[in-house]
């Protein structure tokens, strides 16, 4: 994975986090999915995605 991909993943994750804080859960999940499309080896993204699902359902 190149430097650009790493930067893009981190930017998308930060965007997902900000969307989550704005209670825009669907959009946050979409950002998480895009991060995972780039590379699925980030455990923090999977954990965060689970958190978003849990909060969204409650």
SEFIZA-3560 file (N, C-alpha, C; in Angstrom, 3 decimals):
REM SEFIZA-3560
<numar><xx>0.842</xx><yy>-1.173</yy><zz>0.000</zz><atom>N</atom></numar>
<numar><xx>0.000</xx><yy>0.000</yy><zz>0.000</zz><atom>CA</atom></numar>
<numar><xx>0.888</xx><yy>1.236</yy><zz>0.000</zz><atom>C</atom></numar>
<numar><xx>0.529</xx><yy>2.157</yy><zz>-0.851</zz><atom>N</atom></numar>
<numar><xx>1.335</xx><yy>3.352</yy><zz>-0.990</zz><atom>CA</atom></numar>
<numar><xx>0.997</xx><yy>4.421</yy><zz>0.032</zz><atom>C</atom></numar>
<numar><xx>1.799</xx><yy>5.440</yy><zz>0.037</zz><atom>N</atom></numar>
<numar><xx>1.622</xx><yy>6.561</yy><zz>0.955</zz><atom>CA</atom></numar>
<numar><xx>0.282</xx><yy>7.253</yy><zz>0.734</zz><atom>C</atom></numar>
<numar><xx>-0.111</xx><yy>7.396</yy><zz>-0.517</zz><atom>N</atom></numar>
<numar><xx>-1.378</xx><yy>8.053</yy><zz>-0.830</zz><atom>CA</atom></numar>
<numar><xx>-2.544</xx><yy>7.260</yy><zz>-0.247</zz><atom>C</atom></numar>
<numar><xx>-2.507</xx><yy>5.928</yy><zz>-0.383</zz><atom>N</atom></numar>
<numar><xx>-3.567</xx><yy>5.091</yy><zz>0.169</zz><atom>CA</atom></numar>
<numar><xx>-3.641</xx><yy>5.220</yy><zz>1.685</zz><atom>C</atom></numar>
<numar><xx>-2.499</xx><yy>5.250</yy><zz>2.344</zz><atom>N</atom></numar>
<numar><xx>-2.492</xx><yy>5.399</yy><zz>3.805</zz><atom>CA</atom></numar>
<numar><xx>-3.092</xx><yy>6.736</yy><zz>4.230</zz><atom>C</atom></numar>
<numar><xx>-2.724</xx><yy>7.788</yy><zz>3.501</zz><atom>N</atom></numar>
<numar><xx>-3.263</xx><yy>9.116</yy><zz>3.801</zz><atom>CA</atom></numar>
<numar><xx>-4.764</xx><yy>9.138</yy><zz>3.561</zz><atom>C</atom></numar>
<numar><xx>-5.201</xx><yy>8.534</yy><zz>2.456</zz><atom>N</atom></numar>
<numar><xx>-6.625</xx><yy>8.503</yy><zz>2.128</zz><atom>CA</atom></numar>
<numar><xx>-7.411</xx><yy>7.725</yy><zz>3.180</zz><atom>C</atom></numar>
<numar><xx>-6.862</xx><yy>6.593</yy><zz>3.630</zz><atom>N</atom></numar>
<numar><xx>-7.529</xx><yy>5.802</yy><zz>4.663</zz><atom>CA</atom></numar>
<numar><xx>-7.688</xx><yy>6.607</yy><zz>5.939</zz><atom>C</atom></numar>
<numar><xx>-6.644</xx><yy>7.273</yy><zz>6.361</zz><atom>N</atom></numar>
<numar><xx>-6.702</xx><yy>8.043</yy><zz>7.597</zz><atom>CA</atom></numar>
<numar><xx>-7.672</xx><yy>9.213</yy><zz>7.467</zz><atom>C</atom></numar>
<numar><xx>-7.679</xx><yy>9.874</yy><zz>6.320</zz><atom>N</atom></numar>
<numar><xx>-8.604</xx><yy>10.985</yy><zz>6.094</zz><atom>CA</atom></numar>
<numar><xx>-10.055</xx><yy>10.512</yy><zz>6.124</zz><atom>C</atom></numar>
<numar><xx>-10.315</xx><yy>9.394</yy><zz>5.487</zz><atom>N</atom></numar>
<numar><xx>-11.675</xx><yy>8.848</yy><zz>5.480</zz><atom>CA</atom></numar>
<numar><xx>-12.107</xx><yy>8.408</yy><zz>6.873</zz><atom>C</atom></numar>
<numar><xx>-11.177</xx><yy>7.847</yy><zz>7.626</zz><atom>N</atom></numar>
<numar><xx>-11.512</xx><yy>7.436</yy><zz>8.992</zz><atom>CA</atom></numar>
<numar><xx>-11.851</xx><yy>8.651</yy><zz>9.845</zz><atom>C</atom></numar>
<numar><xx>-11.082</xx><yy>9.711</yy><zz>9.726</zz><atom>N</atom></numar>
<numar><xx>-11.376</xx><yy>10.941</yy><zz>10.468</zz><atom>CA</atom></numar>
<numar><xx>-12.726</xx><yy>11.512</yy><zz>10.058</zz><atom>C</atom></numar>
<numar><xx>-13.022</xx><yy>11.447</yy><zz>8.768</zz><atom>N</atom></numar>
<numar><xx>-14.322</xx><yy>11.912</yy><zz>8.279</zz><atom>CA</atom></numar>
<numar><xx>-15.441</xx><yy>11.067</yy><zz>8.885</zz><atom>C</atom></numar>
<numar><xx>-15.259</xx><yy>9.748</yy><zz>8.923</zz><atom>N</atom></numar>
<numar><xx>-16.263</xx><yy>8.861</yy><zz>9.525</zz><atom>CA</atom></numar>
<numar><xx>-16.481</xx><yy>9.227</yy><zz>10.989</zz><atom>C</atom></numar>
<numar><xx>-15.414</xx><yy>9.481</yy><zz>11.706</zz><atom>N</atom></numar>
<numar><xx>-15.503</xx><yy>9.848</yy><zz>13.121</zz><atom>CA</atom></numar>
<numar><xx>-16.277</xx><yy>11.152</yy><zz>13.293</zz><atom>C</atom></numar>
<numar><xx>-15.980</xx><yy>12.132</yy><zz>12.457</zz><atom>N</atom></numar>
<numar><xx>-16.692</xx><yy>13.414</yy><zz>12.534</zz><atom>CA</atom></numar>
<numar><xx>-18.167</xx><yy>13.259</yy><zz>12.196</zz><atom>C</atom></numar>
<numar><xx>-18.475</xx><yy>12.459</yy><zz>11.187</zz><atom>N</atom></numar>
<numar><xx>-19.871</xx><yy>12.205</yy><zz>10.836</zz><atom>CA</atom></numar>
<numar><xx>-20.599</xx><yy>11.505</yy><zz>11.979</zz><atom>C</atom></numar>
<numar><xx>-19.932</xx><yy>10.577</yy><zz>12.620</zz><atom>N</atom></numar>
<numar><xx>-20.501</xx><yy>9.887</yy><zz>13.775</zz><atom>CA</atom></numar>
<numar><xx>-20.861</xx><yy>10.881</yy><zz>14.869</zz><atom>C</atom></numar>
<numar><xx>-19.953</xx><yy>11.809</yy><zz>15.145</zz><atom>N</atom></numar>
<numar><xx>-20.202</xx><yy>12.817</yy><zz>16.179</zz><atom>CA</atom></numar>
<numar><xx>-21.359</xx><yy>13.733</yy><zz>15.825</zz><atom>C</atom></numar>
<numar><xx>-21.667</xx><yy>13.855</yy><zz>14.533</zz><atom>N</atom></numar>
<numar><xx>-22.800</xx><yy>14.655</yy><zz>14.077</zz><atom>CA</atom></numar>
<numar><xx>-24.072</xx><yy>13.810</yy><zz>13.962</zz><atom>C</atom></numar>
<numar><xx>-23.988</xx><yy>12.562</yy><zz>14.414</zz><atom>N</atom></numar>
<numar><xx>-25.083</xx><yy>11.593</yy><zz>14.356</zz><atom>CA</atom></numar>
<numar><xx>-25.531</xx><yy>11.307</yy><zz>12.921</zz><atom>C</atom></numar>
<numar><xx>-24.593</xx><yy>11.372</yy><zz>12.000</zz><atom>N</atom></numar>
<numar><xx>-24.840</xx><yy>11.027</yy><zz>10.593</zz><atom>CA</atom></numar>
<numar><xx>-24.270</xx><yy>9.620</yy><zz>10.377</zz><atom>C</atom></numar>
<numar><xx>-24.967</xx><yy>8.652</yy><zz>10.971</zz><atom>N</atom></numar>
<numar><xx>-24.459</xx><yy>7.298</yy><zz>11.084</zz><atom>CA</atom></numar>
<numar><xx>-24.313</xx><yy>6.583</yy><zz>9.743</zz><atom>C</atom></numar>
<numar><xx>-25.270</xx><yy>6.738</yy><zz>8.864</zz><atom>N</atom></numar>
<numar><xx>-25.199</xx><yy>6.060</yy><zz>7.569</zz><atom>CA</atom></numar>
<numar><xx>-23.987</xx><yy>6.534</yy><zz>6.781</zz><atom>C</atom></numar>
<numar><xx>-23.761</xx><yy>7.821</yy><zz>6.791</zz><atom>N</atom></numar>
<numar><xx>-22.608</xx><yy>8.370</yy><zz>6.080</zz><atom>CA</atom></numar>
<numar><xx>-21.293</xx><yy>7.923</yy><zz>6.721</zz><atom>C</atom></numar>
<numar><xx>-21.286</xx><yy>7.821</yy><zz>8.042</zz><atom>N</atom></numar>
<numar><xx>-20.089</xx><yy>7.343</yy><zz>8.741</zz><atom>CA</atom></numar>
<numar><xx>-19.781</xx><yy>5.905</yy><zz>8.334</zz><atom>C</atom></numar>
<numar><xx>-20.824</xx><yy>5.077</yy><zz>8.236</zz><atom>N</atom></numar>
<numar><xx>-20.629</xx><yy>3.694</yy><zz>7.810</zz><atom>CA</atom></numar>
<numar><xx>-20.117</xx><yy>3.612</yy><zz>6.378</zz><atom>C</atom></numar>
<numar><xx>-20.607</xx><yy>4.488</yy><zz>5.525</zz><atom>N</atom></numar>
<numar><xx>-20.137</xx><yy>4.514</yy><zz>4.134</zz><atom>CA</atom></numar>
<numar><xx>-18.648</xx><yy>4.855</yy><zz>4.077</zz><atom>C</atom></numar>
<numar><xx>-18.208</xx><yy>5.790</yy><zz>4.896</zz><atom>N</atom></numar>
<numar><xx>-16.777</xx><yy>6.127</yy><zz>4.946</zz><atom>CA</atom></numar>
<numar><xx>-15.963</xx><yy>4.941</yy><zz>5.437</zz><atom>C</atom></numar>
<numar><xx>-16.466</xx><yy>4.248</yy><zz>6.448</zz><atom>N</atom></numar>
<numar><xx>-15.772</xx><yy>3.059</yy><zz>6.948</zz><atom>CA</atom></numar>
<numar><xx>-15.645</xx><yy>2.017</yy><zz>5.842</zz><atom>C</atom></numar>
<numar><xx>-16.715</xx><yy>1.831</yy><zz>5.086</zz><atom>N</atom></numar>
<numar><xx>-16.676</xx><yy>0.861</yy><zz>3.989</zz><atom>CA</atom></numar>
<numar><xx>-15.624</xx><yy>1.241</yy><zz>2.957</zz><atom>C</atom></numar>
<numar><xx>-15.511</xx><yy>2.533</yy><zz>2.676</zz><atom>N</atom></numar>
<numar><xx>-14.506</xx><yy>2.976</yy><zz>1.704</zz><atom>CA</atom></numar>
<numar><xx>-13.096</xx><yy>2.741</yy><zz>2.224</zz><atom>C</atom></numar>
<numar><xx>-12.894</xx><yy>2.953</yy><zz>3.520</zz><atom>N</atom></numar>
<numar><xx>-11.582</xx><yy>2.672</yy><zz>4.121</zz><atom>CA</atom></numar>
<numar><xx>-11.256</xx><yy>1.195</yy><zz>3.977</zz><atom>C</atom></numar>
<numar><xx>-12.227</xx><yy>0.345</yy><zz>4.263</zz><atom>N</atom></numar>
<numar><xx>-12.002</xx><yy>-1.095</yy><zz>4.207</zz><atom>CA</atom></numar>
<numar><xx>-11.796</xx><yy>-1.589</yy><zz>2.777</zz><atom>C</atom></numar>
<numar><xx>-12.357</xx><yy>-0.896</yy><zz>1.795</zz><atom>N</atom></numar>
<numar><xx>-12.116</xx><yy>-1.246</yy><zz>0.392</zz><atom>CA</atom></numar>
<numar><xx>-10.652</xx><yy>-1.016</yy><zz>0.017</zz><atom>C</atom></numar>
<numar><xx>-10.068</xx><yy>0.016</yy><zz>0.586</zz><atom>N</atom></numar>
<numar><xx>-8.666</xx><yy>0.314</yy><zz>0.302</zz><atom>CA</atom></numar>
<numar><xx>-7.763</xx><yy>-0.755</yy><zz>0.909</zz><atom>C</atom></numar>
<numar><xx>-8.111</xx><yy>-1.201</yy><zz>2.106</zz><atom>N</atom></numar>
<numar><xx>-7.341</xx><yy>-2.238</yy><zz>2.791</zz><atom>CA</atom></numar>
<numar><xx>-8.028</xx><yy>-2.619</yy><zz>4.086</zz><atom>C</atom></numar>
<numar><xx>-8.296</xx><yy>-3.886</yy><zz>4.272</zz><atom>N</atom></numar>
<numar><xx>-9.117</xx><yy>-4.315</yy><zz>5.403</zz><atom>CA</atom></numar>
<numar><xx>-8.315</xx><yy>-4.651</yy><zz>6.658</zz><atom>C</atom></numar>
<numar><xx>-7.065</xx><yy>-4.302</yy><zz>6.701</zz><atom>N</atom></numar>
<numar><xx>-6.228</xx><yy>-4.719</yy><zz>7.827</zz><atom>CA</atom></numar>
<numar><xx>-6.299</xx><yy>-3.788</yy><zz>9.034</zz><atom>C</atom></numar>
<numar><xx>-7.160</xx><yy>-2.806</yy><zz>9.013</zz><atom>N</atom></numar>
<numar><xx>-7.223</xx><yy>-1.870</yy><zz>10.126</zz><atom>CA</atom></numar>
<numar><xx>-8.310</xx><yy>-2.271</yy><zz>11.110</zz><atom>C</atom></numar>
<numar><xx>-7.879</xx><yy>-2.846</yy><zz>12.231</zz><atom>N</atom></numar>
<numar><xx>-8.816</xx><yy>-3.309</yy><zz>13.251</zz><atom>CA</atom></numar>
<numar><xx>-9.641</xx><yy>-2.160</yy><zz>13.816</zz><atom>C</atom></numar>
<numar><xx>-9.017</xx><yy>-0.972</yy><zz>13.950</zz><atom>N</atom></numar>
<numar><xx>-9.751</xx><yy>0.144</yy><zz>14.546</zz><atom>CA</atom></numar>
<numar><xx>-10.963</xx><yy>0.529</yy><zz>13.693</zz><atom>C</atom></numar>
<numar><xx>-10.881</xx><yy>0.335</yy><zz>12.383</zz><atom>N</atom></numar>
<numar><xx>-12.010</xx><yy>0.654</yy><zz>11.515</zz><atom>CA</atom></numar>
<numar><xx>-13.145</xx><yy>-0.333</yy><zz>11.751</zz><atom>C</atom></numar>
<numar><xx>-12.808</xx><yy>-1.617</yy><zz>11.865</zz><atom>N</atom></numar>
<numar><xx>-13.825</xx><yy>-2.634</yy><zz>12.139</zz><atom>CA</atom></numar>
<numar><xx>-14.491</xx><yy>-2.391</yy><zz>13.488</zz><atom>C</atom></numar>
<numar><xx>-13.713</xx><yy>-2.048</yy><zz>14.492</zz><atom>N</atom></numar>
<numar><xx>-14.262</xx><yy>-1.776</yy><zz>15.823</zz><atom>CA</atom></numar>
<numar><xx>-15.164</xx><yy>-0.548</yy><zz>15.770</zz><atom>C</atom></numar>
<numar><xx>-14.705</xx><yy>0.495</yy><zz>15.116</zz><atom>N</atom></numar>
<numar><xx>-15.496</xx><yy>1.719</yy><zz>15.004</zz><atom>CA</atom></numar>
<numar><xx>-16.796</xx><yy>1.449</yy><zz>14.251</zz><atom>C</atom></numar>
<numar><xx>-16.714</xx><yy>0.682</yy><zz>13.183</zz><atom>N</atom></numar>
<numar><xx>-17.909</xx><yy>0.353</yy><zz>12.406</zz><atom>CA</atom></numar>
<numar><xx>-18.923</xx><yy>-0.385</yy><zz>13.291</zz><atom>C</atom></numar>
<numar><xx>-18.449</xx><yy>-1.299</yy><zz>14.119</zz><atom>N</atom></numar>
<numar><xx>-19.332</xx><yy>-1.993</yy><zz>15.051</zz><atom>CA</atom></numar>
<numar><xx>-19.975</xx><yy>-1.043</yy><zz>16.040</zz><atom>C</atom></numar>
<numar><xx>-19.204</xx><yy>-0.068</yy><zz>16.500</zz><atom>N</atom></numar>
<numar><xx>-19.730</xx><yy>0.931</yy><zz>17.429</zz><atom>CA</atom></numar>
<numar><xx>-20.831</xx><yy>1.752</yy><zz>16.768</zz><atom>C</atom></numar>
<numar><xx>-20.617</xx><yy>2.148</yy><zz>15.534</zz><atom>N</atom></numar>
<numar><xx>-21.623</xx><yy>2.928</yy><zz>14.804</zz><atom>CA</atom></numar>
<numar><xx>-22.904</xx><yy>2.104</yy><zz>14.656</zz><atom>C</atom></numar>
<numar><xx>-22.765</xx><yy>0.833</yy><zz>14.284</zz><atom>N</atom></numar>
<numar><xx>-23.943</xx><yy>-0.030</yy><zz>14.162</zz><atom>CA</atom></numar>
<numar><xx>-24.681</xx><yy>-0.122</yy><zz>15.495</zz><atom>C</atom></numar>
<numar><xx>-23.939</xx><yy>-0.301</yy><zz>16.574</zz><atom>N</atom></numar>
<numar><xx>-24.561</xx><yy>-0.443</yy><zz>17.890</zz><atom>CA</atom></numar>
<numar><xx>-25.324</xx><yy>0.817</yy><zz>18.281</zz><atom>C</atom></numar>
<numar><xx>-24.725</xx><yy>1.962</yy><zz>18.097</zz><atom>N</atom></numar>
<numar><xx>-25.366</xx><yy>3.239</yy><zz>18.466</zz><atom>CA</atom></numar>
<numar><xx>-26.566</xx><yy>3.498</yy><zz>17.561</zz><atom>C</atom></numar>
<numar><xx>-26.427</xx><yy>3.196</yy><zz>16.279</zz><atom>N</atom></numar>
<numar><xx>-27.498</xx><yy>3.460</yy><zz>15.323</zz><atom>CA</atom></numar>
<numar><xx>-28.736</xx><yy>2.626</yy><zz>15.638</zz><atom>C</atom></numar>
<numar><xx>-28.539</xx><yy>1.422</yy><zz>16.095</zz><atom>N</atom></numar>
<numar><xx>-29.660</xx><yy>0.522</yy><zz>16.367</zz><atom>CA</atom></numar>
<numar><xx>-30.386</xx><yy>0.899</yy><zz>17.654</zz><atom>C</atom></numar>
<numar><xx>-29.660</xx><yy>1.397</yy><zz>18.639</zz><atom>N</atom></numar>
<numar><xx>-30.258</xx><yy>1.706</yy><zz>19.947</zz><atom>CA</atom></numar>
<numar><xx>-31.156</xx><yy>2.891</yy><zz>19.888</zz><atom>C</atom></numar>
//
